[in-house]
């Protein structure tokens, strides 16, 4: 049986992760990467994530540069294209 993507599913290509700290770090991540190996971490080594590490929730994006691992994760948005936030666009 051939599976077809609905139009709505086809539009869901990116996830925007927003941090809740003072810098309001926000990064767009391709949905393919998110579904492959991205983690939403609330604990580490049997304990809650520490405040300096992004308590209560931190996004872990293996293999990507550190600033994409959003600390103090506040919100995830599903989008049809990259958000091009101030953290992602060239100055």
Gaussian input, Z-matrix of N, CA and C with variables (Angstrom, degrees):
# hf/3-21g

backbone

0 1
 N
 C     1     B1
 C     2     B2     1     A1
 N     3     B3     2     A2     1     D1
 C     4     B4     3     A3     2     D2
 C     5     B5     4     A4     3     D3
 N     6     B6     5     A5     4     D4
 C     7     B7     6     A6     5     D5
 C     8     B8     7     A7     6     D6
 N     9     B9     8     A8     7     D7
 C    10    B10     9     A9     8     D8
 C    11    B11    10    A10     9     D9
 N    12    B12    11    A11    10    D10
 C    13    B13    12    A12    11    D11
 C    14    B14    13    A13    12    D12
 N    15    B15    14    A14    13    D13
 C    16    B16    15    A15    14    D14
 C    17    B17    16    A16    15    D15
 N    18    B18    17    A17    16    D16
 C    19    B19    18    A18    17    D17
 C    20    B20    19    A19    18    D18
 N    21    B21    20    A20    19    D19
 C    22    B22    21    A21    20    D20
 C    23    B23    22    A22    21    D21
 N    24    B24    23    A23    22    D22
 C    25    B25    24    A24    23    D23
 C    26    B26    25    A25    24    D24
 N    27    B27    26    A26    25    D25
 C    28    B28    27    A27    26    D26
 C    29    B29    28    A28    27    D27
 N    30    B30    29    A29    28    D28
 C    31    B31    30    A30    29    D29
 C    32    B32    31    A31    30    D30
 N    33    B33    32    A32    31    D31
 C    34    B34    33    A33    32    D32
 C    35    B35    34    A34    33    D33
 N    36    B36    35    A35    34    D34
 C    37    B37    36    A36    35    D35
 C    38    B38    37    A37    36    D36
 N    39    B39    38    A38    37    D37
 C    40    B40    39    A39    38    D38
 C    41    B41    40    A40    39    D39
 N    42    B42    41    A41    40    D40
 C    43    B43    42    A42    41    D41
 C    44    B44    43    A43    42    D42
 N    45    B45    44    A44    43    D43
 C    46    B46    45    A45    44    D44
 C    47    B47    46    A46    45    D45
 N    48    B48    47    A47    46    D46
 C    49    B49    48    A48    47    D47
 C    50    B50    49    A49    48    D48
 N    51    B51    50    A50    49    D49
 C    52    B52    51    A51    50    D50
 C    53    B53    52    A52    51    D51
 N    54    B54    53    A53    52    D52
 C    55    B55    54    A54    53    D53
 C    56    B56    55    A55    54    D54
 N    57    B57    56    A56    55    D55
 C    58    B58    57    A57    56    D56
 C    59    B59    58    A58    57    D57
 N    60    B60    59    A59    58    D58
 C    61    B61    60    A60    59    D59
 C    62    B62    61    A61    60    D60
 N    63    B63    62    A62    61    D61
 C    64    B64    63    A63    62    D62
 C    65    B65    64    A64    63    D63
 N    66    B66    65    A65    64    D64
 C    67    B67    66    A66    65    D65
 C    68    B68    67    A67    66    D66
 N    69    B69    68    A68    67    D67
 C    70    B70    69    A69    68    D68
 C    71    B71    70    A70    69    D69
 N    72    B72    71    A71    70    D70
 C    73    B73    72    A72    71    D71
 C    74    B74    73    A73    72    D72
 N    75    B75    74    A74    73    D73
 C    76    B76    75    A75    74    D74
 C    77    B77    76    A76    75    D75
 N    78    B78    77    A77    76    D76
 C    79    B79    78    A78    77    D77
 C    80    B80    79    A79    78    D78
 N    81    B81    80    A80    79    D79
 C    82    B82    81    A81    80    D80
 C    83    B83    82    A82    81    D81
 N    84    B84    83    A83    82    D82
 C    85    B85    84    A84    83    D83
 C    86    B86    85    A85    84    D84
 N    87    B87    86    A86    85    D85
 C    88    B88    87    A87    86    D86
 C    89    B89    88    A88    87    D87
 N    90    B90    89    A89    88    D88
 C    91    B91    90    A90    89    D89
 C    92    B92    91    A91    90    D90
 N    93    B93    92    A92    91    D91
 C    94    B94    93    A93    92    D92
 C    95    B95    94    A94    93    D93
 N    96    B96    95    A95    94    D94
 C    97    B97    96    A96    95    D95
 C    98    B98    97    A97    96    D96
 N    99    B99    98    A98    97    D97
 C   100   B100    99    A99    98    D98
 C   101   B101   100   A100    99    D99
 N   102   B102   101   A101   100   D100
 C   103   B103   102   A102   101   D101
 C   104   B104   103   A103   102   D102
 N   105   B105   104   A104   103   D103
 C   106   B106   105   A105   104   D104
 C   107   B107   106   A106   105   D105
 N   108   B108   107   A107   106   D106
 C   109   B109   108   A108   107   D107
 C   110   B110   109   A109   108   D108
 N   111   B111   110   A110   109   D109
 C   112   B112   111   A111   110   D110
 C   113   B113   112   A112   111   D111
 N   114   B114   113   A113   112   D112
 C   115   B115   114   A114   113   D113
 C   116   B116   115   A115   114   D114
 N   117   B117   116   A116   115   D115
 C   118   B118   117   A117   116   D116
 C   119   B119   118   A118   117   D117
 N   120   B120   119   A119   118   D118
 C   121   B121   120   A120   119   D119
 C   122   B122   121   A121   120   D120
 N   123   B123   122   A122   121   D121
 C   124   B124   123   A123   122   D122
 C   125   B125   124   A124   123   D123
 N   126   B126   125   A125   124   D124
 C   127   B127   126   A126   125   D125
 C   128   B128   127   A127   126   D126
 N   129   B129   128   A128   127   D127
 C   130   B130   129   A129   128   D128
 C   131   B131   130   A130   129   D129
 N   132   B132   131   A131   130   D130
 C   133   B133   132   A132   131   D131
 C   134   B134   133   A133   132   D132
 N   135   B135   134   A134   133   D133
 C   136   B136   135   A135   134   D134
 C   137   B137   136   A136   135   D135
 N   138   B138   137   A137   136   D136
 C   139   B139   138   A138   137   D137
 C   140   B140   139   A139   138   D138
 N   141   B141   140   A140   139   D139
 C   142   B142   141   A141   140   D140
 C   143   B143   142   A142   141   D141
 N   144   B144   143   A143   142   D142
 C   145   B145   144   A144   143   D143
 C   146   B146   145   A145   144   D144
 N   147   B147   146   A146   145   D145
 C   148   B148   147   A147   146   D146
 C   149   B149   148   A148   147   D147
 N   150   B150   149   A149   148   D148
 C   151   B151   150   A150   149   D149
 C   152   B152   151   A151   150   D150
 N   153   B153   152   A152   151   D151
 C   154   B154   153   A153   152   D152
 C   155   B155   154   A154   153   D153
 N   156   B156   155   A155   154   D154
 C   157   B157   156   A156   155   D155
 C   158   B158   157   A157   156   D156
 N   159   B159   158   A158   157   D157
 C   160   B160   159   A159   158   D158
 C   161   B161   160   A160   159   D159
 N   162   B162   161   A161   160   D160
 C   163   B163   162   A162   161   D161
 C   164   B164   163   A163   162   D162
 N   165   B165   164   A164   163   D163
 C   166   B166   165   A165   164   D164
 C   167   B167   166   A166   165   D165
 N   168   B168   167   A167   166   D166
 C   169   B169   168   A168   167   D167
 C   170   B170   169   A169   168   D168
 N   171   B171   170   A170   169   D169
 C   172   B172   171   A171   170   D170
 C   173   B173   172   A172   171   D171
 N   174   B174   173   A173   172   D172
 C   175   B175   174   A174   173   D173
 C   176   B176   175   A175   174   D174
 N   177   B177   176   A176   175   D175
 C   178   B178   177   A177   176   D176
 C   179   B179   178   A178   177   D177
 N   180   B180   179   A179   178   D178
 C   181   B181   180   A180   179   D179
 C   182   B182   181   A181   180   D180
 N   183   B183   182   A182   181   D181
 C   184   B184   183   A183   182   D182
 C   185   B185   184   A184   183   D183
 N   186   B186   185   A185   184   D184
 C   187   B187   186   A186   185   D185
 C   188   B188   187   A187   186   D186
 N   189   B189   188   A188   187   D187
 C   190   B190   189   A189   188   D188
 C   191   B191   190   A190   189   D189
 N   192   B192   191   A191   190   D190
 C   193   B193   192   A192   191   D191
 C   194   B194   193   A193   192   D192
 N   195   B195   194   A194   193   D193
 C   196   B196   195   A195   194   D194
 C   197   B197   196   A196   195   D195
 N   198   B198   197   A197   196   D196
 C   199   B199   198   A198   197   D197
 C   200   B200   199   A199   198   D198
 N   201   B201   200   A200   199   D199
 C   202   B202   201   A201   200   D200
 C   203   B203   202   A202   201   D201
 N   204   B204   203   A203   202   D202
 C   205   B205   204   A204   203   D203
 C   206   B206   205   A205   204   D204
 N   207   B207   206   A206   205   D205
 C   208   B208   207   A207   206   D206
 C   209   B209   208   A208   207   D207
 N   210   B210   209   A209   208   D208
 C   211   B211   210   A210   209   D209
 C   212   B212   211   A211   210   D210
 N   213   B213   212   A212   211   D211
 C   214   B214   213   A213   212   D212
 C   215   B215   214   A214   213   D213
 N   216   B216   215   A215   214   D214
 C   217   B217   216   A216   215   D215
 C   218   B218   217   A217   216   D216
 N   219   B219   218   A218   217   D217
 C   220   B220   219   A219   218   D218
 C   221   B221   220   A220   219   D219
 N   222   B222   221   A221   220   D220
 C   223   B223   222   A222   221   D221
 C   224   B224   223   A223   222   D222
 N   225   B225   224   A224   223   D223
 C   226   B226   225   A225   224   D224
 C   227   B227   226   A226   225   D225
 N   228   B228   227   A227   226   D226
 C   229   B229   228   A228   227   D227
 C   230   B230   229   A229   228   D228
 N   231   B231   230   A230   229   D229
 C   232   B232   231   A231   230   D230
 C   233   B233   232   A232   231   D231
 N   234   B234   233   A233   232   D232
 C   235   B235   234   A234   233   D233
 C   236   B236   235   A235   234   D234
 N   237   B237   236   A236   235   D235
 C   238   B238   237   A237   236   D236
 C   239   B239   238   A238   237   D237
 N   240   B240   239   A239   238   D238
 C   241   B241   240   A240   239   D239
 C   242   B242   241   A241   240   D240
 N   243   B243   242   A242   241   D241
 C   244   B244   243   A243   242   D242
 C   245   B245   244   A244   243   D243
 N   246   B246   245   A245   244   D244
 C   247   B247   246   A246   245   D245
 C   248   B248   247   A247   246   D246
 N   249   B249   248   A248   247   D247
 C   250   B250   249   A249   248   D248
 C   251   B251   250   A250   249   D249
 N   252   B252   251   A251   250   D250
 C   253   B253   252   A252   251   D251
 C   254   B254   253   A253   252   D252
 N   255   B255   254   A254   253   D253
 C   256   B256   255   A255   254   D254
 C   257   B257   256   A256   255   D255
 N   258   B258   257   A257   256   D256
 C   259   B259   258   A258   257   D257
 C   260   B260   259   A259   258   D258
 N   261   B261   260   A260   259   D259
 C   262   B262   261   A261   260   D260
 C   263   B263   262   A262   261   D261
 N   264   B264   263   A263   262   D262
 C   265   B265   264   A264   263   D263
 C   266   B266   265   A265   264   D264
 N   267   B267   266   A266   265   D265
 C   268   B268   267   A267   266   D266
 C   269   B269   268   A268   267   D267
 N   270   B270   269   A269   268   D268
 C   271   B271   270   A270   269   D269
 C   272   B272   271   A271   270   D270

   B1=1.4491
   B2=1.5321
   B3=1.2979
   B4=1.4490
   B5=1.5227
   B6=1.3477
   B7=1.4672
   B8=1.5245
   B9=1.3242
   B10=1.4564
   B11=1.5129
   B12=1.3257
   B13=1.4576
   B14=1.5199
   B15=1.3175
   B16=1.4567
   B17=1.5253
   B18=1.3085
   B19=1.4677
   B20=1.5234
   B21=1.3173
   B22=1.4624
   B23=1.5338
   B24=1.3234
   B25=1.4645
   B26=1.5210
   B27=1.3279
   B28=1.4630
   B29=1.5215
   B30=1.3162
   B31=1.4582
   B32=1.5270
   B33=1.2974
   B34=1.4641
   B35=1.5205
   B36=1.3173
   B37=1.4664
   B38=1.5163
   B39=1.3293
   B40=1.4570
   B41=1.5125
   B42=1.3252
   B43=1.4649
   B44=1.5294
   B45=1.3217
   B46=1.4568
   B47=1.5229
   B48=1.3276
   B49=1.4690
   B50=1.5210
   B51=1.3396
   B52=1.4608
   B53=1.5142
   B54=1.3310
   B55=1.4575
   B56=1.5200
   B57=1.3239
   B58=1.4521
   B59=1.5115
   B60=1.3217
   B61=1.4606
   B62=1.5272
   B63=1.3044
   B64=1.4580
   B65=1.5270
   B66=1.3301
   B67=1.4674
   B68=1.5264
   B69=1.3288
   B70=1.4676
   B71=1.5316
   B72=1.3403
   B73=1.4532
   B74=1.5248
   B75=1.3250
   B76=1.4639
   B77=1.5254
   B78=1.3343
   B79=1.4636
   B80=1.5184
   B81=1.3346
   B82=1.4603
   B83=1.5235
   B84=1.3212
   B85=1.4597
   B86=1.5267
   B87=1.3300
   B88=1.4620
   B89=1.5341
   B90=1.3260
   B91=1.4591
   B92=1.5305
   B93=1.3154
   B94=1.4682
   B95=1.5333
   B96=1.3280
   B97=1.4627
   B98=1.5288
   B99=1.3221
   B100=1.4710
   B101=1.5230
   B102=1.3145
   B103=1.4655
   B104=1.5235
   B105=1.3309
   B106=1.4572
   B107=1.5270
   B108=1.3495
   B109=1.4654
   B110=1.5230
   B111=1.3239
   B112=1.4658
   B113=1.5273
   B114=1.3291
   B115=1.4694
   B116=1.5214
   B117=1.3216
   B118=1.4557
   B119=1.5254
   B120=1.3343
   B121=1.4644
   B122=1.5235
   B123=1.3215
   B124=1.4647
   B125=1.5196
   B126=1.3268
   B127=1.4512
   B128=1.5130
   B129=1.3386
   B130=1.4625
   B131=1.5203
   B132=1.3107
   B133=1.4691
   B134=1.5244
   B135=1.3173
   B136=1.4624
   B137=1.5172
   B138=1.3175
   B139=1.4691
   B140=1.5237
   B141=1.3236
   B142=1.4647
   B143=1.5251
   B144=1.3187
   B145=1.4633
   B146=1.5236
   B147=1.2996
   B148=1.4717
   B149=1.5258
   B150=1.3323
   B151=1.4709
   B152=1.5231
   B153=1.3231
   B154=1.4623
   B155=1.5233
   B156=1.3306
   B157=1.4557
   B158=1.5252
   B159=1.3469
   B160=1.4534
   B161=1.5137
   B162=1.3279
   B163=1.4619
   B164=1.5239
   B165=1.3079
   B166=1.4580
   B167=1.5313
   B168=1.3381
   B169=1.4653
   B170=1.5285
   B171=1.3305
   B172=1.4659
   B173=1.5186
   B174=1.3161
   B175=1.4498
   B176=1.5248
   B177=1.3118
   B178=1.4641
   B179=1.5299
   B180=1.3303
   B181=1.4593
   B182=1.5318
   B183=1.3401
   B184=1.4624
   B185=1.5268
   B186=1.3471
   B187=1.4458
   B188=1.5114
   B189=1.3222
   B190=1.4677
   B191=1.5145
   B192=1.3350
   B193=1.4662
   B194=1.5303
   B195=1.3234
   B196=1.4545
   B197=1.5085
   B198=1.3361
   B199=1.4633
   B200=1.5270
   B201=1.3197
   B202=1.4609
   B203=1.5339
   B204=1.3238
   B205=1.4663
   B206=1.5344
   B207=1.3113
   B208=1.4609
   B209=1.5281
   B210=1.3338
   B211=1.4684
   B212=1.5217
   B213=1.3220
   B214=1.4707
   B215=1.5283
   B216=1.3410
   B217=1.4630
   B218=1.5219
   B219=1.3093
   B220=1.4575
   B221=1.5249
   B222=1.3412
   B223=1.4572
   B224=1.5191
   B225=1.3377
   B226=1.4587
   B227=1.5271
   B228=1.3250
   B229=1.4609
   B230=1.5237
   B231=1.3286
   B232=1.4580
   B233=1.5191
   B234=1.3515
   B235=1.4581
   B236=1.5267
   B237=1.3237
   B238=1.4645
   B239=1.5215
   B240=1.3460
   B241=1.4573
   B242=1.5252
   B243=1.3367
   B244=1.4674
   B245=1.5254
   B246=1.3096
   B247=1.4645
   B248=1.5205
   B249=1.3184
   B250=1.4628
   B251=1.5315
   B252=1.3024
   B253=1.4612
   B254=1.5198
   B255=1.3075
   B256=1.4719
   B257=1.5194
   B258=1.3277
   B259=1.4625
   B260=1.5283
   B261=1.3271
   B262=1.4622
   B263=1.5229
   B264=1.2951
   B265=1.4627
   B266=1.5268
   B267=1.3021
   B268=1.4648
   B269=1.5292
   B270=1.3090
   B271=1.4707
   B272=1.5116
   A1=109.10
   A2=117.23
   A3=122.95
   A4=109.89
   A5=116.03
   A6=120.50
   A7=108.38
   A8=115.96
   A9=120.93
   A10=109.37
   A11=115.60
   A12=121.21
   A13=108.63
   A14=116.25
   A15=118.52
   A16=108.27
   A17=116.46
   A18=120.29
   A19=110.12
   A20=116.50
   A21=120.48
   A22=110.71
   A23=117.61
   A24=120.50
   A25=111.37
   A26=117.08
   A27=120.97
   A28=111.57
   A29=117.78
   A30=122.10
   A31=112.52
   A32=118.43
   A33=122.53
   A34=110.24
   A35=115.75
   A36=120.62
   A37=114.44
   A38=118.56
   A39=122.55
   A40=111.10
   A41=115.72
   A42=122.17
   A43=106.99
   A44=115.96
   A45=121.58
   A46=107.52
   A47=116.14
   A48=122.37
   A49=108.34
   A50=117.01
   A51=122.08
   A52=110.58
   A53=115.57
   A54=121.34
   A55=111.08
   A56=116.23
   A57=121.56
   A58=114.09
   A59=118.21
   A60=120.72
   A61=110.25
   A62=116.81
   A63=121.64
   A64=112.90
   A65=118.44
   A66=120.10
   A67=112.51
   A68=117.59
   A69=123.05
   A70=111.80
   A71=116.21
   A72=122.10
   A73=109.82
   A74=116.93
   A75=122.18
   A76=108.37
   A77=115.77
   A78=121.04
   A79=111.03
   A80=115.68
   A81=122.42
   A82=108.72
   A83=115.70
   A84=121.36
   A85=107.27
   A86=118.41
   A87=120.18
   A88=111.15
   A89=116.45
   A90=121.72
   A91=111.19
   A92=117.29
   A93=120.90
   A94=110.68
   A95=117.11
   A96=121.89
   A97=110.35
   A98=116.24
   A99=120.73
   A100=110.61
   A101=116.69
   A102=120.52
   A103=112.27
   A104=117.38
   A105=121.43
   A106=112.20
   A107=117.82
   A108=117.21
   A109=116.14
   A110=119.07
   A111=120.54
   A112=109.63
   A113=115.98
   A114=121.64
   A115=110.44
   A116=115.74
   A117=121.68
   A118=104.17
   A119=116.02
   A120=121.53
   A121=111.74
   A122=115.27
   A123=121.28
   A124=110.43
   A125=116.15
   A126=120.37
   A127=111.55
   A128=113.80
   A129=120.75
   A130=107.57
   A131=116.47
   A132=121.94
   A133=112.28
   A134=116.84
   A135=121.67
   A136=115.21
   A137=118.02
   A138=122.46
   A139=109.02
   A140=116.02
   A141=120.44
   A142=109.57
   A143=116.21
   A144=120.11
   A145=108.05
   A146=117.06
   A147=121.16
   A148=110.99
   A149=117.64
   A150=120.26
   A151=113.73
   A152=118.14
   A153=120.26
   A154=112.69
   A155=116.89
   A156=122.06
   A157=112.91
   A158=117.25
   A159=119.51
   A160=116.29
   A161=118.72
   A162=122.42
   A163=111.05
   A164=120.75
   A165=127.67
   A166=114.58
   A167=117.98
   A168=120.24
   A169=109.20
   A170=114.96
   A171=120.90
   A172=109.10
   A173=115.75
   A174=121.42
   A175=108.89
   A176=117.65
   A177=123.45
   A178=107.77
   A179=116.77
   A180=122.72
   A181=107.51
   A182=117.88
   A183=121.47
   A184=112.73
   A185=115.34
   A186=121.29
   A187=115.29
   A188=118.27
   A189=121.66
   A190=108.42
   A191=116.58
   A192=120.56
   A193=111.22
   A194=115.17
   A195=122.67
   A196=116.62
   A197=118.84
   A198=119.18
   A199=113.32
   A200=118.22
   A201=121.13
   A202=110.01
   A203=117.38
   A204=122.07
   A205=108.16
   A206=116.76
   A207=122.99
   A208=111.05
   A209=115.21
   A210=121.41
   A211=109.54
   A212=116.42
   A213=123.42
   A214=110.14
   A215=115.21
   A216=121.69
   A217=110.22
   A218=116.22
   A219=122.05
   A220=112.10
   A221=116.44
   A222=118.69
   A223=110.35
   A224=115.91
   A225=123.32
   A226=107.85
   A227=116.84
   A228=122.33
   A229=107.83
   A230=117.70
   A231=122.24
   A232=107.13
   A233=116.00
   A234=122.19
   A235=111.65
   A236=115.77
   A237=120.68
   A238=112.95
   A239=117.38
   A240=122.16
   A241=109.11
   A242=118.09
   A243=119.12
   A244=110.19
   A245=117.04
   A246=121.70
   A247=112.80
   A248=117.75
   A249=122.80
   A250=111.13
   A251=115.95
   A252=122.12
   A253=110.01
   A254=116.78
   A255=120.85
   A256=111.03
   A257=117.48
   A258=121.27
   A259=112.44
   A260=116.96
   A261=121.21
   A262=114.06
   A263=117.62
   A264=120.35
   A265=110.80
   A266=115.30
   A267=120.80
   A268=110.16
   A269=116.04
   A270=120.76
   A271=110.49
   D1=133.03
   D2=-179.04
   D3=-87.32
   D4=126.44
   D5=179.73
   D6=-94.04
   D7=136.90
   D8=177.02
   D9=-118.56
   D10=140.86
   D11=175.83
   D12=-78.52
   D13=134.76
   D14=173.19
   D15=-71.19
   D16=161.18
   D17=179.46
   D18=-58.51
   D19=-42.65
   D20=-178.59
   D21=-62.29
   D22=-43.06
   D23=178.16
   D24=-65.73
   D25=-36.49
   D26=179.83
   D27=-64.93
   D28=-26.86
   D29=-179.50
   D30=-79.92
   D31=-14.29
   D32=-177.03
   D33=-89.57
   D34=80.42
   D35=-175.19
   D36=-108.83
   D37=-14.15
   D38=-175.23
   D39=-138.10
   D40=152.85
   D41=173.00
   D42=-122.93
   D43=129.83
   D44=175.24
   D45=-100.43
   D46=118.89
   D47=177.84
   D48=-101.05
   D49=124.87
   D50=-179.07
   D51=-113.69
   D52=130.54
   D53=176.30
   D54=-86.88
   D55=154.88
   D56=-177.84
   D57=-104.31
   D58=12.82
   D59=-179.98
   D60=-87.01
   D61=-177.47
   D62=-176.67
   D63=-63.77
   D64=-29.22
   D65=-178.97
   D66=-79.04
   D67=-15.48
   D68=179.76
   D69=52.59
   D70=44.37
   D71=178.40
   D72=-57.11
   D73=132.00
   D74=178.75
   D75=-140.66
   D76=132.92
   D77=-177.44
   D78=-136.30
   D79=140.75
   D80=174.08
   D81=-92.44
   D82=135.80
   D83=-179.16
   D84=-131.85
   D85=132.71
   D86=178.74
   D87=-60.19
   D88=138.85
   D89=-179.18
   D90=-57.27
   D91=-35.45
   D92=178.44
   D93=-57.69
   D94=-43.34
   D95=178.22
   D96=-67.36
   D97=-43.42
   D98=-179.64
   D99=-58.50
   D100=-45.38
   D101=-177.82
   D102=-73.70
   D103=-20.79
   D104=-178.32
   D105=-77.74
   D106=-57.48
   D107=-172.76
   D108=-153.58
   D109=14.40
   D110=178.23
   D111=-75.70
   D112=140.15
   D113=-179.99
   D114=-118.09
   D115=144.70
   D116=168.56
   D117=-105.84
   D118=106.73
   D119=-172.15
   D120=-98.94
   D121=130.11
   D122=174.39
   D123=-116.65
   D124=-5.60
   D125=-179.64
   D126=-148.95
   D127=161.36
   D128=178.02
   D129=-151.48
   D130=128.27
   D131=179.13
   D132=54.24
   D133=40.05
   D134=176.32
   D135=79.44
   D136=5.30
   D137=179.54
   D138=-124.66
   D139=161.74
   D140=173.97
   D141=-63.34
   D142=151.14
   D143=174.98
   D144=-57.64
   D145=134.16
   D146=-178.76
   D147=-73.24
   D148=152.43
   D149=-179.38
   D150=-53.41
   D151=-41.69
   D152=-179.87
   D153=-70.02
   D154=-14.56
   D155=178.11
   D156=-102.43
   D157=3.85
   D158=174.19
   D159=113.05
   D160=20.45
   D161=179.37
   D162=-49.25
   D163=138.53
   D164=6.10
   D165=-91.00
   D166=-18.05
   D167=-176.89
   D168=-137.79
   D169=139.05
   D170=178.97
   D171=-132.83
   D172=141.47
   D173=176.31
   D174=-88.21
   D175=131.73
   D176=178.09
   D177=-114.95
   D178=120.05
   D179=-178.38
   D180=-119.99
   D181=90.04
   D182=-176.28
   D183=-58.91
   D184=136.60
   D185=175.27
   D186=83.78
   D187=-3.35
   D188=179.33
   D189=-109.55
   D190=160.44
   D191=-176.97
   D192=-59.45
   D193=153.07
   D194=-171.12
   D195=-56.93
   D196=-35.75
   D197=-175.78
   D198=-72.99
   D199=-5.15
   D200=174.27
   D201=-85.00
   D202=-17.77
   D203=176.07
   D204=-77.72
   D205=81.45
   D206=-171.27
   D207=-63.78
   D208=124.56
   D209=175.86
   D210=-88.13
   D211=160.01
   D212=178.30
   D213=50.49
   D214=47.43
   D215=-175.79
   D216=-54.33
   D217=123.25
   D218=-177.14
   D219=-107.20
   D220=-37.12
   D221=-171.97
   D222=-156.12
   D223=146.22
   D224=171.82
   D225=-121.66
   D226=129.11
   D227=177.00
   D228=-116.77
   D229=138.09
   D230=174.34
   D231=-97.83
   D232=126.94
   D233=-173.58
   D234=-128.96
   D235=167.65
   D236=177.22
   D237=-94.53
   D238=-7.25
   D239=179.68
   D240=-155.63
   D241=165.14
   D242=177.64
   D243=-60.92
   D244=146.16
   D245=-177.46
   D246=-77.14
   D247=-22.61
   D248=-177.90
   D249=53.54
   D250=53.32
   D251=178.40
   D252=-68.57
   D253=172.70
   D254=179.96
   D255=-61.57
   D256=-26.95
   D257=179.18
   D258=-76.54
   D259=-18.75
   D260=-176.16
   D261=-103.85
   D262=-25.48
   D263=-175.46
   D264=-88.15
   D265=155.11
   D266=-179.71
   D267=-73.33
   D268=147.16
   D269=177.64
   D270=-81.43

